[in-house]
Amino acid sequence: MPTESPEMLAGQDIIYFAQGKWDGLWRSRQQLMSIFARKNRVLYVEGRPTLRFALHAFVGKDLRRSDLHLSSVRQVSENLFVCRFPIWAPESDRFPLKRLTRTVGWLFIQHALRKLHMSRPIVWLSQPSMVDLIEAIPSACLRVYHVYDEYGGYCGLTPASRHQIEELEKRMMELVDIVIVSSKRLYDAKSSLHANTYFVPHGVNYKAYTAALRDPYIPDGLRSIKAPRLGYVGLISDKLDLQMIGELAQNHANWSLVFVGEARVSTQRDIWQALISMSNVHYLGEVEVSQVPYYIKGFDVGLVPYVLNRYAENAQPLKVYDYLAAGLPIASVDVPAVREFGQYIHVTERPRDFSQAVEAALADTTPERCQARRNIAAQHTWEVRVEQLSDVLQTHLATKFQNERKSVSRYD
């Protein structure tokens, strides 16, 4: 198994602006920042509350004492800190509140940086809407824009919203030093917009799955569900083809469908409610990140049941690496990111044939095939990804340092 490179980025301060919270089901951002924090100081800034959310919290009195603190910075590990915006500092995109809330947000960020004595951090941004934060930290030594999805391809967006996202992203590209993308399709789309665009795919915590597979423990809530268990772990949203899943559950009453993760469904809300009311569909909710490998190893098949659209064409499902690390056979719709693992994943080109992919996966359970899938996952650890990112960051930091020295020397 690949090990951590001794050349990993070290001695830097990193401020990572995230869309979601640190706790809950981990995504690539938590994995990457937890590893970077082994040799660097990291401030992970959680997503900012909206004005509507803040008003509901105040009116409904759904407040905790910590929501009102001036400084909501907590230490997670020796070099890793998590910052949460207080409820009184929401954001608004409407005039005239936009300028006011933006200024309050900037002041809060600068307060957190001063508290941690971070003067020249690497600023890491993950959404087009975060472009204004670049101005909040003028002392940044490097600005990184990490593109995980084709944000303009999200379901339910109006043409006006899609255009706004695309314009924000163009502005972001003009201001950052580096663009990181998580899929080859995204690289094809973004590399023409920024000269310093790099493809670094998702990874997996391989050690966690190795430990889980050696442990006979399976969570009680999963153990009680009848096999075969077809499982999905991750965000449950409109990116999933819930109609296809419902037909799968209805036509195969002897199969148990299991969902683990946050449910955030809007346009398919009625379909989701009907789905989880079925006797062979089980929604287990969110679980601790340390428990995820124990749930996945208890599945018989891992599912990638996306809606085939622009979002899916550019996505690189994080769960694929988790399923492979558990040695799990996988049934997937035909999205580009799974094709590189084609011989290890059972893919269907047509949603109506998804049950055939599941049947093929259920038959693909020999110890040799299980180990082959794990061997592939071992080549894609998060440590390997951090090593790749470190090479990019160190190259650009060195170039910036040299340019700054040349600039200073001109005025000596």
C-alpha positions as CSV (number, residue, x, y, z in Angstrom):
1,M,0.0,0.0,0.0
2,P,1.3,3.5,-0.8
3,T,2.6,5.4,2.2
4,E,2.7,9.1,3.1
5,S,5.4,10.9,1.1
6,P,8.1,12.7,3.1
7,E,7.7,15.5,0.6
8,M,4.2,16.3,1.8
9,L,3.6,20.1,2.1
10,A,4.8,21.2,5.6
11,G,5.0,24.3,7.7
12,Q,2.1,26.2,6.0
13,D,-1.1,27.7,7.2
14,I,-4.2,26.7,5.2
15,I,-7.7,28.1,5.5
16,Y,-10.3,26.0,3.8
17,F,-13.7,27.4,3.0
18,A,-16.3,24.6,3.0
19,Q,-19.9,24.4,2.0
20,G,-20.9,22.1,4.8
21,K,-20.0,21.2,8.3
22,W,-16.9,19.3,9.6
23,D,-19.0,16.7,11.4
24,G,-21.2,14.1,9.8
25,L,-20.5,12.0,6.8
26,W,-17.0,12.9,5.6
27,R,-16.4,14.0,2.0
28,S,-13.1,14.6,0.3
29,R,-12.5,18.0,2.0
30,Q,-12.4,16.6,5.5
31,Q,-10.2,13.7,4.4
32,L,-7.7,16.0,2.6
33,M,-7.5,18.6,5.4
34,S,-7.1,16.1,8.2
35,I,-4.0,14.7,6.4
36,F,-2.6,18.2,5.5
37,A,-3.0,19.0,9.3
38,R,-0.3,16.4,10.1
39,K,2.3,18.8,9.0
40,N,0.5,22.1,8.5
41,R,-1.9,24.2,10.5
42,V,-5.4,24.1,9.0
43,L,-8.5,26.3,9.7
44,Y,-11.6,24.6,8.3
45,V,-14.4,27.2,7.9
46,E,-17.9,25.7,7.8
47,G,-20.6,26.9,5.5
48,R,-22.1,30.2,6.4
49,P,-25.8,30.4,7.5
50,T,-28.2,32.2,5.2
51,L,-30.2,35.1,6.4
52,R,-33.4,33.1,6.1
53,F,-32.0,30.3,8.3
54,A,-30.8,32.8,10.9
55,L,-34.3,34.5,11.1
56,H,-36.0,31.1,11.5
57,A,-33.5,30.2,14.3
58,F,-34.2,33.5,16.1
59,V,-38.0,33.4,15.7
60,G,-38.2,29.7,16.6
61,K,-35.7,30.2,19.4
62,D,-33.7,27.2,18.1
63,L,-30.4,28.6,19.3
64,R,-27.5,27.3,21.3
65,R,-25.2,29.4,23.4
66,S,-22.3,28.7,21.0
67,D,-24.3,30.2,18.1
68,L,-23.9,33.6,19.6
69,H,-20.2,33.5,20.4
70,L,-17.9,36.0,18.7
71,S,-15.3,33.4,18.1
72,S,-16.6,29.9,17.3
73,V,-13.2,28.3,16.7
74,R,-12.7,24.8,18.1
75,Q,-9.6,22.6,18.0
76,V,-10.2,19.2,16.5
77,S,-6.6,18.0,16.7
78,E,-3.1,19.4,17.3
79,N,-3.0,21.4,14.0
80,L,-6.6,21.3,12.9
81,F,-9.2,24.0,13.8
82,V,-12.9,24.3,12.8
83,C,-14.5,27.6,12.5
84,R,-18.3,28.1,12.5
85,F,-19.9,31.4,11.7
86,P,-22.2,32.7,14.5
87,I,-25.9,32.8,13.8
88,W,-25.8,36.6,14.0
89,A,-23.4,36.8,11.0
90,P,-25.5,35.2,8.1
91,E,-25.0,36.0,4.5
92,S,-27.5,37.5,2.0
93,D,-27.3,38.0,-1.7
94,R,-29.9,40.8,-1.8
95,F,-29.1,44.5,-1.9
96,P,-28.6,46.4,0.4
97,L,-27.9,43.6,2.9
98,K,-25.3,41.9,0.7
99,R,-22.6,44.4,1.3
100,L,-23.3,44.6,5.1
101,T,-23.4,40.8,5.6
102,R,-20.3,40.4,3.4
103,T,-18.3,42.9,5.6
104,V,-19.4,41.2,8.8
105,G,-18.3,37.9,7.4
106,W,-14.9,39.3,6.4
107,L,-14.4,40.8,9.9
108,F,-15.2,37.5,11.5
109,I,-12.7,35.6,9.3
110,Q,-10.0,38.1,10.0
111,H,-10.7,37.7,13.7
112,A,-10.3,34.0,13.5
113,L,-7.0,34.3,11.5
114,R,-5.6,36.7,14.1
115,K,-6.6,34.4,16.9
116,L,-4.6,31.6,15.3
117,H,-1.8,33.9,14.2
118,M,-2.2,33.0,10.5
119,S,-0.8,35.9,8.5
120,R,-0.1,34.4,5.1
121,P,-2.3,31.4,4.6
122,I,-3.1,29.3,1.6
123,V,-6.7,30.1,0.8
124,W,-8.7,27.1,-0.4
125,L,-12.1,27.8,-2.0
126,S,-14.7,25.2,-3.0
127,Q,-17.7,27.0,-4.5
128,P,-18.1,29.8,-7.2
129,S,-20.1,31.8,-4.7
130,M,-17.0,32.1,-2.5
131,V,-15.2,34.4,-4.9
132,D,-15.8,37.5,-2.7
133,L,-13.8,35.8,0.1
134,I,-10.6,36.3,-1.9
135,E,-10.8,40.0,-1.0
136,A,-11.3,39.1,2.7
137,I,-7.7,37.7,2.9
138,P,-5.5,40.0,0.8
139,S,-2.4,38.5,2.5
140,A,-2.9,35.0,1.1
141,C,0.3,33.4,-0.2
142,L,-1.6,31.2,-2.6
143,R,-5.3,31.0,-3.8
144,V,-6.7,27.6,-4.7
145,Y,-10.1,26.9,-6.3
146,H,-11.1,23.2,-5.9
147,V,-13.9,22.1,-8.3
148,Y,-15.7,19.0,-7.2
149,D,-18.8,19.2,-9.4
150,E,-20.1,21.0,-12.4
151,Y,-22.0,23.4,-10.2
152,G,-24.1,24.8,-13.1
153,G,-25.3,21.3,-13.7
154,Y,-27.2,20.9,-10.4
155,C,-30.8,19.7,-10.7
156,G,-33.5,22.3,-10.2
157,L,-31.5,25.4,-11.3
158,T,-33.2,28.1,-13.3
159,P,-31.4,29.4,-16.4
160,A,-30.8,32.7,-14.5
161,S,-29.2,30.8,-11.6
162,R,-27.1,28.7,-13.9
163,H,-25.8,31.8,-15.7
164,Q,-25.0,33.4,-12.4
165,I,-23.0,30.4,-11.2
166,E,-21.1,30.3,-14.5
167,E,-20.3,34.1,-14.3
168,L,-19.1,33.7,-10.7
169,E,-16.9,30.8,-11.7
170,K,-15.3,32.8,-14.5
171,R,-14.5,35.6,-12.0
172,M,-13.1,33.0,-9.6
173,M,-10.8,31.6,-12.4
174,E,-9.4,35.1,-13.0
175,L,-8.4,35.6,-9.4
176,V,-7.0,32.3,-8.2
177,D,-3.5,30.9,-8.7
178,I,-4.4,27.2,-9.0
179,V,-7.5,25.2,-10.1
180,I,-7.9,21.6,-8.9
181,V,-10.6,19.4,-10.5
182,S,-11.8,16.0,-9.3
183,S,-12.7,14.4,-12.7
184,K,-11.3,14.2,-16.2
185,R,-14.5,15.7,-17.6
186,L,-14.1,18.7,-15.3
187,Y,-10.4,19.0,-16.4
188,D,-11.5,19.1,-20.1
189,A,-14.1,21.9,-19.2
190,K,-11.9,24.0,-16.9
191,S,-8.3,23.7,-18.2
192,S,-9.1,26.1,-21.1
193,L,-10.2,28.7,-18.5
194,H,-7.1,28.6,-16.3
195,A,-3.5,27.7,-17.3
196,N,-2.8,26.1,-13.9
197,T,-5.5,23.5,-13.8
198,Y,-4.7,20.1,-12.3
199,F,-6.7,16.8,-12.2
200,V,-6.5,15.2,-8.7
201,P,-9.3,12.6,-8.3
202,H,-10.9,11.5,-5.0
203,G,-9.3,8.9,-2.8
204,V,-10.1,6.5,0.1
205,N,-9.0,5.8,3.7
206,Y,-7.8,2.4,2.9
207,K,-6.5,1.7,6.4
208,A,-9.9,2.2,7.8
209,Y,-11.4,-0.4,5.5
210,T,-8.6,-2.9,6.2
211,A,-9.3,-2.5,9.9
212,A,-13.1,-2.9,9.5
213,L,-12.7,-6.0,7.4
214,R,-10.6,-7.6,10.1
215,D,-13.3,-6.8,12.7
216,P,-16.4,-9.1,12.8
217,Y,-18.5,-6.2,14.1
218,I,-21.5,-5.0,11.9
219,P,-23.8,-2.2,13.2
220,D,-27.0,-3.6,14.8
221,G,-29.3,-1.5,12.6
222,L,-27.7,-3.0,9.5
223,R,-27.2,-6.6,10.8
224,S,-31.0,-6.9,11.3
225,I,-31.8,-6.2,7.7
226,K,-32.3,-9.2,5.5
227,A,-29.6,-10.0,2.8
228,P,-28.9,-9.4,0.1
229,R,-28.3,-5.8,1.0
230,L,-27.9,-3.2,-1.8
231,G,-26.3,-0.2,-0.2
232,Y,-25.8,3.5,-0.9
233,V,-23.7,5.8,1.3
234,G,-23.5,9.5,0.7
235,L,-25.7,12.6,0.1
236,I,-29.2,11.5,-0.8
237,S,-30.5,14.3,-3.1
238,D,-32.0,14.9,-6.5
239,K,-28.8,13.6,-8.1
240,L,-30.1,10.1,-7.5
241,D,-32.6,8.5,-9.8
242,L,-35.1,7.7,-7.1
243,Q,-37.7,6.6,-9.7
244,M,-35.3,3.9,-10.9
245,I,-34.5,2.8,-7.3
246,G,-38.2,2.6,-6.5
247,E,-38.8,0.3,-9.5
248,L,-35.9,-1.8,-8.4
249,A,-37.3,-2.2,-4.9
250,Q,-40.8,-2.9,-6.2
251,N,-39.7,-5.6,-8.7
252,H,-37.3,-7.3,-6.4
253,A,-39.0,-7.6,-3.0
254,N,-36.4,-10.1,-1.9
255,W,-33.6,-7.4,-2.1
256,S,-33.1,-5.0,0.7
257,L,-32.1,-1.4,-0.3
258,V,-30.2,0.4,2.4
259,F,-29.4,4.2,2.4
260,V,-26.9,5.8,4.8
261,G,-26.3,9.6,4.8
262,E,-28.0,13.0,4.9
263,A,-31.3,13.2,2.9
264,R,-31.7,16.5,1.1
265,V,-34.3,15.8,-1.6
266,S,-36.4,18.6,-3.1
267,T,-37.8,17.9,-6.6
268,Q,-38.2,14.2,-5.9
269,R,-39.4,14.6,-2.3
270,D,-42.7,12.6,-2.9
271,I,-40.8,9.8,-4.6
272,W,-38.3,9.6,-1.7
273,Q,-41.1,9.5,0.9
274,A,-42.9,6.7,-1.0
275,L,-39.6,4.9,-1.4
276,I,-38.7,4.8,2.3
277,S,-42.2,3.6,3.1
278,M,-41.6,0.4,1.3
279,S,-40.9,-2.7,3.5
280,N,-37.6,-3.6,1.8
281,V,-36.2,0.0,1.8
282,H,-34.2,1.1,4.9
283,Y,-33.0,4.6,5.6
284,L,-30.5,4.6,8.4
285,G,-29.7,8.3,8.4
286,E,-26.3,9.8,9.1
287,V,-23.6,7.9,10.9
288,E,-20.2,8.8,12.4
289,V,-17.4,8.8,9.8
290,S,-15.6,6.1,11.8
291,Q,-18.6,3.8,11.3
292,V,-18.9,4.1,7.6
293,P,-16.6,1.3,6.7
294,Y,-18.5,-1.0,9.0
295,Y,-21.8,-0.2,7.2
296,I,-20.3,-0.6,3.7
297,K,-18.6,-4.0,4.5
298,G,-22.1,-5.2,5.6
299,F,-23.5,-4.5,2.1
300,D,-23.6,-7.2,-0.6
301,V,-23.6,-4.6,-3.5
302,G,-22.6,-1.0,-3.6
303,L,-24.9,1.2,-5.7
304,V,-24.2,4.3,-7.9
305,P,-27.7,5.1,-9.0
306,Y,-27.3,8.6,-10.4
307,V,-29.6,10.5,-12.8
308,L,-27.9,10.6,-16.1
309,N,-27.4,14.4,-16.7
310,R,-24.8,17.1,-16.8
311,Y,-24.0,16.7,-13.2
312,A,-23.4,13.0,-13.4
313,E,-21.2,13.4,-16.5
314,N,-18.8,15.5,-14.6
315,A,-19.0,13.8,-11.2
316,Q,-16.5,11.4,-9.7
317,P,-18.4,9.5,-7.0
318,L,-16.4,9.3,-3.8
319,K,-18.4,6.2,-2.8
320,V,-16.8,4.1,-5.6
321,Y,-13.5,4.2,-3.9
322,D,-15.1,3.2,-0.6
323,Y,-16.9,0.3,-2.1
324,L,-13.7,-0.9,-3.8
325,A,-11.7,-0.6,-0.6
326,A,-14.3,-2.9,1.1
327,G,-14.0,-5.3,-1.8
328,L,-17.6,-4.8,-2.6
329,P,-19.1,-5.6,-6.0
330,I,-20.6,-2.4,-7.5
331,A,-23.7,-1.7,-9.7
332,S,-23.6,1.6,-11.5
333,V,-25.3,3.6,-14.2
334,D,-23.0,4.6,-17.0
335,V,-21.2,7.7,-15.8
336,P,-17.7,8.6,-17.2
337,A,-15.9,8.4,-13.9
338,V,-16.6,4.7,-13.4
339,R,-15.4,3.6,-16.8
340,E,-11.7,3.6,-15.7
341,F,-12.7,0.9,-13.2
342,G,-14.9,-0.8,-15.8
343,Q,-13.7,-4.4,-15.2
344,Y,-14.5,-4.1,-11.5
345,I,-17.9,-2.3,-11.8
346,H,-21.1,-3.6,-13.4
347,V,-22.4,-0.8,-15.5
348,T,-25.7,-0.4,-17.3
349,E,-26.2,2.1,-20.1
350,R,-30.0,2.3,-19.6
351,P,-31.6,2.9,-16.2
352,R,-34.3,0.4,-17.0
353,D,-31.6,-2.3,-17.1
354,F,-30.2,-1.4,-13.7
355,S,-31.5,-4.6,-12.1
356,Q,-29.3,-6.6,-14.5
357,A,-26.2,-4.7,-13.2
358,V,-27.3,-5.6,-9.7
359,E,-27.7,-9.3,-10.5
360,A,-24.3,-9.4,-12.1
361,A,-22.8,-7.7,-9.0
362,L,-24.5,-10.2,-6.7
363,A,-22.8,-13.0,-8.6
364,D,-19.4,-11.3,-8.5
365,T,-18.3,-12.4,-5.0
366,T,-15.3,-14.7,-5.2
367,P,-12.4,-14.0,-2.8
368,E,-10.2,-13.3,-5.8
369,R,-12.5,-10.6,-7.2
370,C,-12.9,-9.1,-3.8
371,Q,-9.1,-8.8,-3.4
372,A,-8.7,-7.5,-6.9
373,R,-11.1,-4.6,-6.1
374,R,-9.2,-3.9,-2.8
375,N,-5.9,-3.9,-4.7
376,I,-7.2,-1.2,-7.0
377,A,-8.4,0.9,-4.1
378,A,-5.0,0.7,-2.4
379,Q,-3.5,2.7,-5.3
380,H,-5.9,5.6,-4.6
381,T,-5.4,6.5,-0.9
382,W,-5.9,10.0,0.4
383,E,-2.2,10.1,1.3
384,V,-1.4,9.7,-2.4
385,R,-3.8,12.5,-3.2
386,V,-2.2,14.8,-0.6
387,E,1.2,14.0,-2.1
388,Q,-0.1,15.0,-5.6
389,L,-1.6,18.2,-4.3
390,S,1.6,18.9,-2.3
391,D,3.7,18.8,-5.5
392,V,1.4,21.3,-7.1
393,L,1.3,23.6,-4.1
394,Q,5.0,23.6,-3.5
395,T,5.8,24.3,-7.1
396,H,3.6,27.4,-7.1
397,L,4.7,28.5,-3.7
398,A,8.3,28.4,-4.9
399,T,7.5,30.3,-8.1
400,K,5.6,33.0,-6.1
401,F,8.5,33.3,-3.6
402,Q,11.0,33.8,-6.5
403,N,8.8,36.4,-8.1
404,E,8.4,38.3,-4.9
405,R,12.2,38.3,-4.4
406,K,12.7,39.6,-7.9
407,S,10.1,42.3,-7.3
408,V,11.8,43.4,-4.0
409,S,15.2,43.4,-5.6
410,R,14.1,45.9,-8.2
411,Y,13.4,48.5,-5.5
412,D,16.6,47.8,-3.5
